[in-house]
Amino acid sequence: MVVLSDRVLPIQTAVGSVLMRTDVALDIWIIGDNVTGLEEKLRNSLPLKSHQNIQIMSMDDAEATVVDLEPPWMSEESGRSIGNESWRSEHTVLQKDWDHDPMHHSRFNIMRFYLPHLTPFKDVDQVLFMDDDVIMTDDISLLAHTDVP
C-alpha cells in the first residue's frame, strides 16, 4: 500500500482505517516531502500488527529514482504554458476548461503513475495506491482478490 502525503493526521486516519479492519500482512509506504520523524510518529500512533510494516520514503528520493524517465513536473517547460497565450494552438486544452486546481499538476499527484519504477515496487505484483483522504470500511484484503481489467 502506498500513500503520497506527509500530513500526519490524514495519514493516521486513512492508514488507521485500513489497519483496524485487517489482519493481513501489509507493507505500507508513505512518500512525502517533510518526512523527518514521520515514521516514529506513525509507529507510535497506528495499530500495526507484528506482520505489518510502515516505511517512509522522501519525495526527493523517489524523484531521484525516476529522473531518467523525465517526469513532466521536472521539465524546464513545466508550467510555462499556463497563462501564456503564445503556447496556444487548436489542440490546447485550457486548464480552466478541465481543472481549476494547480495542485493536480504537482509531483505529489503525478508520482502515483511512476510507482512501478520505484525500487521497492519493481518486483511487486500488486500495489494499492491510496489518497490520504480515503477511509476503508472493510478489509483491504478483499481488494487483493478483485479482478481489475
N, C-alpha and C positions, 0 to 999 in steps of 0.2 A: 504494500500500500504506500502511496506517495502523496504527500501534501506539500504544495508550494506555498509557504507562508512563514512569517516569523512573528505573527501576532499570537502571543501566548494564550490568552483566554479563548479565542476561537479554536485554536488547535486543541486545547484541553477539552473543549466541548465536543468538537467533531470526533476526535480520536477516542475520547472517553465514551461517546455513544457507541462506537464500534466495540471497544473492549468490554463494555458492560453486557454485551449481547452475544459474545462468542468465547469459546474456549479453544479455538483452533490456534495452531502455531502461526504467528504473523511476524514478518519483518516490516516495520513501519519506518519510512524515511521521511524526514522533514527537510525541505530545501528552502533556505531563506537568506536574507541579507544580514540581519542582526542576530547571529546565532550564538554569540558568546553567552555561555551559561544556560542556553535554552535546553540542552539535553538534561542537565541536572534538574531544572525546574519541572520538566515533563516527567522525568523518572520519579520525582518526589510527589507528583500530584495525580498521575494516571494509574488506574488499576491494572497494571501489567502483570501477567502471569509468568511463571518461570520460562515458558516456551514462547514468549512474545518479546520482541526486541524493538527498541527505538534507536534510530541512528540519525545524526544530523549531518547535513552537507551544506556548505556555504554556496550561495548562488555564484560567487566568483569561481569556486572550484568546478561547479557544474558547467559554467560558461567556458572555462579553460578546456574542458573535455570536448566541447562541440565547436570550438572556434574554427577548426578546419572545414566545417560544414557551412560556414558563412551564414549564420542565422541573421534574419533581417534586422533585428534590433542592434546588431553590431556593425552594420554597414554605415559607411560615411554618409550615404544617401538617406539613411533612416530619418523620417520626419521632415525632410526638406521639401517635400511636395505639399505638405499641409499648408493651406492658405497661400500657396504660390501659384498664381494663375498661369505662369509660363510652363508648368508641367502638365497642364490640362490638355486632354485630347478627347476624341469622340468615344474612347474606351474608358475614360476616367469614371470611377465610382466615387462620388463625393462623400466624405465622412459624414456630413450632416444627413445624407440620404440613408445611411445604414448603421451608423454607430456614433453616438454622441459622447462617448466616454473614452478619452485617450488612454486610460489605464488598460484597456483591452489590447493595446498595441505594445505593452511593456514586456520585458523579458520574463516577468512572473507569469504572464498569461500565455506566451508563446513557447516557453521552455517545455510545457507538457508534451508537445509534439516531438521533442528531442530526447525524451526519456529513454527510448530504446538504445540510444547511443551513449548513455552514461554508463561507466564501467560497472556499477553494482547491478545493472539491469540487462546487460548484454546477453546473459545466458538464462534469463528468467522467462518462463513460459507465460506467466500471467502477471500483469501489473494493474492494480486498481488505482487510478488517479482520483483524488477526492479533493474538492474545494474545502476551505476551512469553514464554510457556512452550511455544510451538509450535516444532517443528523440521521444516523442509521436507526431504524425502528425494528430491525430484525437481524438475524445472524448473517454476518458478512460472508460466511462460507457458502451460503446459498448462491451467491454470485459466481463462485468458482465452478459451479455445475450448470451454469446458464450458457446456452449456446449463443454466441454473438457472431452474427454473419460478417 
